[in-house]
């Protein structure tokens, strides 16, 4: 399952946001550093309005969305890479996730302690990023020590060493590993290191209710940092999300509209996570069920079939596919087929976001 780790300084709203995103979660959220020790983990359905439309078309009662797991990781502080504030333990939790949601405090509240004394997003971001970079530097240096000797005679190790040296230079300059240009072979070689600063990042600018629709000066500072890193930015309000989950589902859209926005934080964060990880969704739809499946951009039909079951990929024959919008426009699979919009695709077909697929296979 896709995992996104929620990180940030203490008291920036991480656990409050986590509890709101994962509605039945019980992560402790308190006004003091390190109220979270062990990571809190919660799985949520990925919001996708297309599924309800497909449900009506195929007339099924069963809808199975894809899911994402959020991991609420304890607050990091200066010196975390050296063990400050149980930092080494907290950093280890981050190595397991696919993407990082970095919560940045962009709201003023004299009743909530800021560990650095005041609101300053660029500084707060740098504190976290530097700790990830320093932790990675230690990892890379230890690996270099192991690779130097075999690299003298083995070309595979030579290639890895070149990549490690490039990483060492960048990390020493304070640059995250994700900004270091590496080819596919080099990325594969260093993958076991699980570099923290190599993971895709989405900055969640946590604002007060009044700034949710428009943002504020602090959010603009977050955007400037993100632009330089190629990171994503989402404006969220942990306060609003907490209030939202207390409402009946039918009333939530009206509440969001009253604040001048059209979607909640969960939808925004999932959308940003899918974008930064280059993920796509395809559907299977019939009388039995409508189901969403997550794939990586550029997957061909057999690989996409393998997401359902390895037998589907191994015995792949063809994929019958229709674009979501074509199916909606014509109201049924049969009508879309009559118009020639249901296609038979082979092994080289690149699956598109929103494709409704039926696989033919034989094992």
C-alpha positions, 0 to 999 in steps of 0.5 A, spaced: 500 500 500 502 507 498 505 510 504 506 517 505 509 520 512 507 526 515 513 530 518 515 536 521 517 540 527 513 539 534 507 543 534 506 544 527 499 540 527 501 534 524 498 529 529 491 534 529 492 533 521 493 526 521 487 525 526 482 528 521 485 525 515 484 518 518 477 519 521 478 514 527 485 515 529 487 516 536 494 520 535 495 524 541 495 531 539 498 536 545 501 542 546 508 540 547 514 537 544 514 529 543 507 528 545 508 523 539 513 517 540 511 511 536 508 513 529 501 512 528 499 509 522 492 509 518 489 507 512 484 511 508 480 510 501 483 515 496 477 520 494 475 519 486 468 522 484 469 517 478 467 511 482 460 513 484 459 515 476 461 508 474 457 505 479 451 508 476 452 506 469 454 498 471 449 498 476 453 495 482 452 496 490 460 494 491 465 500 490 472 498 492 477 504 492 484 504 492 487 506 499 493 510 502 496 509 508 498 515 512 504 515 517 504 520 523 512 521 525 514 524 531 516 531 531 523 532 529 528 537 532 535 540 530 540 535 532 535 529 530 540 526 525 545 525 532 539 522 536 537 529 539 529 528 541 530 520 539 531 523 532 535 517 530 529 512 531 524 517 528 528 518 522 528 510 521 520 511 521 521 515 514 525 510 511 519 506 509 515 511 506 514 512 499 513 520 499 513 525 505 508 530 507 512 536 510 507 540 515 509 547 515 506 552 520 503 558 517 499 560 522 500 565 529 497 562 535 500 565 542 497 559 545 501 554 541 508 553 543 513 554 537 519 550 538 524 555 534 520 561 538 516 564 532 513 563 525 518 562 519 517 557 514 524 557 510 527 556 517 523 551 519 523 547 513 531 548 513 531 545 520 528 538 517 531 538 511 538 539 514 537 533 519 534 528 513 541 530 509 545 529 515 542 522 516 543 521 509 550 523 509 552 518 514 549 513 510 552 514 504 559 515 507 558 508 510 556 505 504 562 508 500 567 505 505 564 498 503 564 500 496 571 503 495 575 496 495 571 492 490 570 498 486 577 497 484 576 491 480 568 490 479 565 495 474 558 494 478 561 497 484 565 502 480 558 505 477 555 505 484 561 509 487 561 514 482 553 515 484 555 515 491 561 520 490 556 525 486 551 524 492 556 526 497 558 532 494 551 534 494 549 532 501 555 536 503 553 542 500 546 542 503 542 539 497 537 533 498 539 527 494 532 528 490 536 533 486 542 529 484 541 527 477 542 519 477 540 515 471 536 509 472 542 504 473 545 508 479 538 509 482 537 502 483 544 501 486 543 506 491 535 504 492 537 500 498 540 506 502 533 508 503 535 516 502 531 520 506 532 526 502 531 522 496 524 521 497 519 526 494 516 531 498 509 535 499 509 541 503 503 542 507 502 549 509 498 549 515 494 555 516 488 558 520 481 557 517 481 565 515 487 563 510 485 557 507 482 559 501 487 565 499 493 563 503 498 568 506 505 571 506 508 565 510 504 560 505 508 564 499 514 563 503 513 555 503 511 556 495 518 559 494 522 554 497 518 548 494 519 551 487 526 551 488 526 544 490 521 541 485 516 539 491 509 540 491 505 545 496 498 544 498 494 549 503 491 545 509 488 547 515 488 542 521 483 546 525 478 546 519 479 538 517 478 537 525 471 540 524 470 537 518 470 530 520 465 532 526 460 533 520 455 529 517 458 527 510 452 530 506 454 537 510 461 537 508 461 540 501 457 546 504 461 547 509 467 547 505 464 552 500 462 557 506 470 557 506 471 558 499 474 552 497 471 546 493 475 540 496 478 538 503 485 536 505 485 529 504 483 530 497 488 535 496 494 531 499 492 525 495 492 529 489 498 532 490 501 525 492 499 522 486 502 527 482 509 527 485 509 520 485 507 520 477 501 515 479 495 513 475 488 510 476 484 505 472 478 502 473 475 495 473 467 495 472 461 490 472 455 488 475 460 485 481 463 491 483 467 497 481 474 497 483 480 502 482 487 500 481 493 504 482 499 504 477 505 508 475 505 512 469 508 509 463 505 502 465 503 497 459 497 493 459 500 487 462 504 490 468 497 494 469 494 487 469 499 484 474 497 489 479 490 485 480 494 478 480 500 476 477 497 471 473 493 476 469 500 479 467 503 472 466 498 470 461 496 476 458 492 476 452 489 483 451 486 488 454 479 491 452 479 498 454 474 504 454 476 511 456 472 513 462 469 520 459 467 516 453 463 511 457 460 516 461 458 520 455 455 514 452 452 511 458 453 504 457 459 499 455 454 496 449 453 503 447 460 505 447 462 499 443 457 500 438 461 507 437 467 503 436 470 506 443 471 500 446 478 498 443 482 491 444 489 493 446 495 488 446 502 488 450 505 495 448 499 499 450 500 504 455 494 505 460 491 511 461 489 515 467 481 513 467 481 507 463 476 502 464 479 495 463 477 488 462 483 483 461 483 477 457 488 472 460 490 464 460 495 461 464 
